[in-house]
Amino acid sequence: MIRHLAALALVSGLLGRPSLAQNAGGGGGARPRSAAAAAAQRVEVDFDVLVVDQMTLAQARRAGVDQALAEAVRQVVGTKIDAMEQRMAKDGAGMEDRFLSVVQSNAAGRVIDYRVVAEGLVAVPDAEGRPLNRFRGRVSALVAEEQGKVDAGFKVTVEVNRPSLLTGEELVSTITSTRDGYLTLFIVTDDTAQVILPSQFAMDNRVSAGTPRPFPNQRERAMTLSLIMELPPGVAKASETVVAVVTKSNVLYPGVARRKRTDLNEVPTIFASVNELQEWLVGIPLDERAVGFAAYEIRRAGK
């Protein structure tokens, strides 16, 4: 949640997924597509994931979908996608690997829409006849090719105040860009993205090359604006990601800001699906933008 400490708040994206009608700008109508999105190609790709010990079916499905999306990009643009691997501490004992589909490095294309058209758990015997559980399925993906050439000197880094936060605690992100530009800041949870900067209470999204830009900054803190962690009832912990997009010109994310609930202390923000975020990104030439991210975990206080 984005919350004024005494007045207003930004709500974590985990609180719910918006419908497509709610995502679209202009009262639920379809948004105009970029040339890259309009020329996108649809492919179908199979996935096959071995369900290992302690892996849930949801985790196997996520791994399979990520595998299929990477292959879909490779098939369309003829280059191997390099999924960005995130590492987060898990219960203080070892590291948990995560892959973030929303940010792809060294990829010449992006999946801007997909659906799982078949899926299921099957038992397959190994070489000794013992059954192994495998989660198999098929994904239909719409892949758009990136436009332009990467500006190798244009980089964005994101740091968070702590990698693990309790409910009620504040998240502070610090973004540094190697170029002057304009920052759009997202919180990504599963397949939902929430725009937290700019917002109606924090419109100044300019960044200067080499100068760290905290969110919230001093001006935003003077308005008692903060990002407070919350979890839905029944959820003990969850993972989210801060995604920072810096563009050389001010390319505002389209949409209608809204509140997730009837809380006057909550700042209205724009919600979108990750597919819509991908489509927005592919409409910005590679040399005009740079992307950075940082993952964090939310745990329920007292657990």
C-alpha positions in Angstrom: 0.0 0.0 0.0 1.2 3.5 -0.7 0.2 5.5 2.4 0.7 8.9 3.7 2.0 8.3 7.2 -0.7 10.5 8.5 -2.9 10.9 5.4 -2.2 9.1 2.1 -1.0 5.6 1.1 0.1 3.6 -1.9 -1.3 0.0 -1.7 0.8 -3.0 -2.6 -0.1 -4.7 -5.9 -0.7 -7.9 -4.0 -4.2 -6.8 -2.9 -5.8 -7.9 -6.2 -5.6 -8.2 -9.9 -7.4 -5.7 -12.1 -9.6 -6.7 -14.9 -8.7 -5.7 -18.5 -11.5 -3.2 -18.5 -10.1 -1.5 -15.4 -6.6 -1.5 -16.9 -7.5 0.3 -20.1 -7.3 4.1 -20.4 -10.4 6.1 -21.3 -13.2 4.3 -19.6 -12.4 0.7 -20.5 -11.9 1.0 -24.3 -9.0 -0.7 -26.0 -5.7 1.2 -26.0 -4.1 2.1 -29.4 -1.3 -0.4 -30.2 2.3 0.5 -31.1 3.6 -0.5 -34.5 5.7 -3.2 -32.9 2.7 -4.6 -31.0 0.5 -4.5 -34.2 3.1 -6.6 -36.0 3.4 -9.2 -33.3 3.4 -12.9 -34.1 1.5 -15.6 -32.2 3.2 -19.0 -31.6 2.3 -22.1 -29.6 5.0 -23.7 -27.4 4.9 -26.8 -25.2 6.5 -27.0 -21.8 7.6 -29.9 -19.6 8.7 -29.4 -15.9 9.8 -32.1 -13.5 8.0 -31.7 -10.2 10.8 -32.1 -7.6 10.5 -32.4 -3.9 8.7 -29.5 -2.1 7.7 -27.9 -5.5 4.0 -27.0 -5.6 2.0 -27.4 -8.7 1.7 -23.5 -8.9 5.5 -23.3 -8.9 5.8 -26.0 -11.5 3.2 -24.2 -13.7 5.0 -20.9 -13.3 8.3 -22.5 -14.2 6.7 -24.1 -17.3 5.1 -20.9 -18.5 8.3 -19.0 -18.1 10.1 -21.7 -20.0 7.5 -21.5 -22.8 7.6 -17.7 -23.0 11.3 -17.7 -23.4 11.1 -20.3 -26.1 8.3 -18.3 -27.9 10.6 -15.2 -28.0 13.5 -17.4 -29.3 11.2 -18.8 -32.1 10.0 -15.4 -33.2 13.1 -13.3 -33.1 15.7 -16.0 -33.6 17.7 -15.2 -30.4 17.9 -16.9 -27.1 16.2 -15.0 -24.3 18.3 -14.4 -21.2 15.8 -14.5 -18.3 17.0 -12.4 -15.4 17.5 -14.5 -12.3 16.7 -13.1 -8.9 18.0 -14.5 -5.7 16.3 -13.9 -2.4 16.9 -15.3 1.0 14.3 -17.9 1.9 13.6 -18.3 5.6 17.3 -17.5 6.4 18.4 -20.9 5.1 19.7 -21.0 1.6 18.7 -19.0 -1.5 15.6 -19.3 -3.6 16.0 -18.7 -7.4 13.3 -16.7 -9.1 12.9 -15.7 -12.7 11.2 -12.5 -13.6 9.4 -12.6 -16.9 8.6 -8.9 -16.9 12.3 -7.9 -17.4 14.3 -9.6 -20.1 17.9 -8.9 -20.8 19.6 -9.3 -24.2 16.2 -10.2 -25.8 15.1 -8.9 -29.1 11.4 -9.4 -28.4 8.8 -9.5 -25.6 5.7 -11.5 -25.0 2.8 -9.0 -24.9 0.0 -11.5 -24.4 -0.3 -15.2 -23.6 -2.6 -17.9 -22.4 -2.2 -21.4 -21.3 -4.2 -23.6 -23.7 -3.5 -27.0 -22.1 -1.9 -28.2 -18.9 -1.8 -31.2 -16.5 0.2 -33.4 -14.2 1.4 -36.7 -15.7 3.3 -39.6 -14.2 6.2 -40.7 -16.4 8.4 -43.7 -15.5 12.1 -43.2 -15.2 14.8 -45.6 -16.5 14.1 -47.9 -13.6 10.4 -47.8 -14.0 9.7 -45.5 -11.0 7.0 -42.8 -11.6 8.1 -39.2 -11.9 5.6 -36.4 -11.8 5.9 -34.0 -14.7 3.8 -30.9 -15.3 3.2 -30.4 -19.0 1.3 -27.9 -21.0 1.1 -25.6 -24.0 1.2 -21.8 -24.1 -0.1 -19.6 -26.9 2.1 -16.4 -26.9 2.0 -13.2 -28.8 5.6 -11.9 -29.4 6.5 -8.4 -30.5 10.0 -7.6 -31.8 11.9 -4.8 -30.1 12.6 -1.7 -32.1 15.9 0.3 -32.2 19.3 -0.6 -30.8 20.3 -0.8 -27.2 22.2 2.2 -25.8 25.0 0.4 -24.1 25.8 3.3 -21.8 22.2 3.6 -20.5 21.8 1.6 -17.3 19.4 1.7 -14.4 20.0 0.2 -10.9 17.4 -0.3 -8.2 18.1 -0.8 -4.5 15.6 -1.4 -1.7 16.0 -0.6 2.0 15.6 -4.3 3.0 15.1 -7.5 1.0 12.6 -8.7 3.6 9.9 -6.5 5.1 7.1 -7.1 7.7 3.6 -5.9 7.2 3.3 -2.3 8.4 6.9 -1.5 7.5 7.9 1.0 4.8 9.6 0.1 1.5 12.1 2.7 0.2 13.5 2.3 -3.3 16.6 4.1 -4.6 16.9 4.4 -8.4 20.1 5.5 -10.2 20.3 6.1 -14.0 23.4 6.7 -16.1 21.4 9.1 -18.3 19.1 12.0 -17.6 15.5 10.9 -18.0 12.1 10.3 -16.6 11.3 7.5 -14.2 8.2 5.3 -14.2 8.2 3.0 -11.1 6.2 -0.2 -10.9 5.5 -2.7 -8.2 5.0 -6.1 -9.8 3.3 -9.0 -8.1 2.7 -12.2 -10.0 0.9 -11.0 -13.2 -0.1 -7.6 -11.9 1.8 -4.3 -12.2 1.0 -1.1 -10.2 2.3 2.3 -11.2 3.5 4.1 -8.1 5.4 6.9 -9.8 4.3 9.2 -11.3 1.0 9.6 -9.4 -1.4 12.5 -8.7 0.5 13.2 -5.5 4.0 12.7 -7.0 4.2 14.0 -10.5 7.9 15.0 -10.7 9.5 11.9 -12.2 12.7 13.5 -13.6 16.0 11.8 -12.8 19.6 13.2 -13.3 22.4 11.0 -14.5 24.4 9.5 -11.6 22.2 11.1 -8.9 20.3 8.5 -6.8 16.5 9.2 -6.8 14.8 7.7 -3.7 11.1 6.9 -3.6 9.7 8.5 -1.6 12.1 11.5 -1.7 12.1 14.5 0.7 9.4 16.3 -1.1 7.1 13.3 -1.1 7.9 12.6 2.5 6.9 16.2 3.3 3.5 15.2 1.9 3.6 12.2 4.2 3.7 9.8 1.3 5.0 6.3 1.9 4.9 2.8 0.6 3.6 0.6 3.4 3.6 -3.2 3.2 0.3 -5.2 3.5 -0.8 -8.7 2.8 -4.3 -10.0 2.1 -6.0 -12.1 4.8 -4.7 -15.6 5.0 -1.4 -14.9 3.3 1.7 -15.2 5.5 4.3 -14.0 2.9 4.7 -13.0 -0.7 7.3 -11.7 -3.1 7.1 -8.5 -5.1 9.5 -6.6 -7.4 10.2 -3.0 -7.9 10.7 -2.3 -11.7 12.1 1.0 -12.7 11.9 2.2 -16.3 13.8 5.4 -17.2 13.1 6.9 -20.6 14.9 9.8 -22.3 11.6 11.6 -23.0 8.6 11.5 -20.6 6.6 8.5 -21.8 3.7 8.3 -19.4 2.1 4.9 -18.8 -1.6 5.1 -20.0 -4.4 4.3 -17.7 -6.9 5.5 -15.2 -5.8 5.8 -11.6 -8.1 4.2 -9.0 -8.2 3.0 -5.5 -8.3 -0.7 -4.6 -10.6 -0.1 -1.7 -12.7 2.6 -0.1 -9.9 4.0 1.9 -9.5 7.8 1.6 -5.9 7.5 2.8 -5.0 5.4 -0.2 -3.5 7.1 -3.2 -5.2 6.3 -6.5 -2.8 4.5 -8.8 -2.8 2.8 -12.2 -3.0 -1.0 -12.3 -2.2 -3.2 -15.3 -1.4 -6.7 -16.2 2.2 -7.7 -16.9 1.3 -8.3 -20.5 0.2 -4.6 -20.8 3.4 -3.5 -19.2 5.3 -5.5 -21.7 3.3 -4.0 -24.6 4.0 -0.5 -23.3 7.7 -1.3 -23.1 7.9 -2.7 -26.6 6.4 0.5 -27.9 9.5 2.5 -26.6 12.6 2.0 -28.8 15.5 0.2 -27.0 17.8 3.2 -27.2 15.2 5.4 -25.5 14.8 3.4 -22.3 16.6 1.3 -19.7 15.1 -1.0 -17.0 16.3 -2.0 -13.6 14.7 -4.1 -10.8 15.0 -5.3 -7.3 13.0 -8.0 -5.5 11.8 -8.1 -1.9 9.7 -10.3 0.3 6.8 -9.3 2.6 6.1 -11.3 5.7 3.2 -11.0 8.1 4.3 -9.4 11.4 4.4 -11.9 14.2 4.8 -14.9 11.9 
